[in-house]
Amino acid sequence: MDVKEFEYRLYMVRRQLILLALLLAFVGIVYLLSPGKMQSKMPALIPQQHTIADQIRTGKMDRPIFASSTEEKLKASHGFQHLVSYTDAGFEPVELVAKVGETVRFTNNSSNDTWIAADGTGAQIYPRTKSVCGSSDLDSCDPFAPQDFWEFTFSATGDWQVVNNLDKSKGMTVHVQ
């Protein structure tokens, strides 16, 4: 075997080794990026999210301690069909459709006290049938603190405007059918 033939064979062996190394690297990358492998690595890459409710339900977190007034309201509650959240931005949702006899729970998720009441500036105000505070039955009568709530059962059809008496620029409409 002469020198040229030896160099040619050496060149071919080197070429085959480089191709083999590239092929192994490609197969390794495909294996690591395959869907089955990625799914098994996902929990390590992205921690699983648990809500506070999940943590309370599973006993990993204690139930928050409510004010005694909130505890009393929870015990007296007969449930509700609609949930309205009052935040620093206002009511969420700003419109709601309910039926006569359905209860709406207004929760105070803002950083300040909230006083839910019928808006008396419009043409129609929710009627007053009971001897309670204000000019309408739709009135929490007092402010309630953040994380507290007030429930109201609608007994009259109409489009009722609701405001926070402590910030009347933020309102909502409840359409009762």
N, C-alpha and C positions, 0 to 999 in steps of 0.2 A: 504494500500500500504506500503510495507516495504521499507527499506532504499536502498537495492540493486536495486529494481525496479525503485525507484525515481532517483537514480544515472544514471541508464541506460537511462531513458527517458530524463534526463537533457543532457546526452552525445549525444543522437540522435538529440535533438533540437539544441545544439551547432554545431554539425556536419552539420545539414541542413542550419543553418545560415551562416557558413563559406562557404559552397558550393554556397549558394545564393549570397554572397558577391563576390566570385570569378566569378560567372556567370555574375553578373552585371558589374564587372570590365572588363571582356572580351568583353561584348556587347558594353560597352562604348568605348573601344579602337578600336574595329572594326568600330563603327560608326564614330569616329573621323578620322580614316584612310581611310574611304571609298572614292572612286574616286570623287564623287560629292562634298564631303566636302573639299577634298584637292584642287580641282579646285577653289572653292570659297575662299579658304585661300591663293592661289598662289599669287594674286596681293599684298597681305600684306607681303608675305614672299620674293618675288622677284619683285623688282620695274620694271615697264615696260620700256624697252629701246626705245628711240626715236633718230633717226639720226639727224644730224644737218640740213639736207635737209628737214626732216619732220617738224622740229621746225621753219624753215624759211617759209615753205609752209603754216603753220597754223598761222603765225604771232607771234609766241612766241619768235622768235629771228629775229633780223634785218639781212638783206643780208649783207655779208661782203663788205667792201669798197675796190674796186680794184684800182690799179694804173691807171692813165689816159691812159697810153699806152695799158693796158689790156682792158679797157672800149672801146677804139677805135677798137681794134681787135675783140671784141665781136660784136660790131655793124657791122663791115665789114664782119664777118663770114657768109658763106652760109651753114654752117653745116658741119658735118664730118661723115664718116662711120667707122672710127677706132680711138681708143684712145690709145696712148702710154704714159706711165708715166715714167719720169726720176726721180729716187730717189737717195739717197746717195749710194745705192747698185748698181745702174746702171739702164738700161732700163727694163721696164716691159710692155709687154712681150719682150723676147729677139728675137723672130721670129714672123713675121706677114705675112699673105697672103692677098693681096689686088688686085683689078682689075684696069685696066687703067681707069682713070677718077675719081677714088675714092680719098677722102681726108683723111689724117691722121692728127689728132691733137696731137702734142707733148706737154705735160704739164710738167712743172718743179716743181716737188714735193720734190726736194732736199733742202738742207740747203745752197746751193751756186748757183751762176749763172750757166747757161747752154748755150751752143752754139751748136746747131744741124747742122751737115754737113755730106756730103757724105764722106766716108772713101776713100781717094785717094791712099792708100797703096796696095789695091788689084789689080787684073788684069782688073777689070771692074769698072769704076766710072760712076755715074749717069751723063747723058749728060748735056752740057751747051748750051741752045738755046737762052737765054736772056742775055742782057748786065747787069749782076748783079755781085755781089761780088764773089770771089772764083772761083774755076775751075769747078763748077757744079751748076745747078739750085737748087739742093737739099742742101741749105745752108741758115740758118736763118740770115746770114750776120753779126749779132751782138749777143752778149750774152743777154739772158733775165733772169730776176730775178725769185727767188722762187715765186710760185703761179701764174706765168705768163705762156703763151703758145705761140706756133707757129704752123701754119697749112700749110700743103703742099699737093698739088694735083699731083698724079703721072700720067705722060703722056707717059711713056716708060716702056715696059715690060723688065723683067730681075730680077736678084737677087741683090739687092742693099744693100751695107753695110753702116750703119749709125753710127756715133760716136758723142760724146760730144767733140768738139774741145778743150775744157778746161781740159779734162781728157780722152785722146784717148785710155786708157786701157779699157774703158767701151763702148761696142758697141752692135749693133743689126743688124738683117737682115730683109729687107722687100722684099718679093717675090711678084712681080707684074706680073699678068697674063693678 
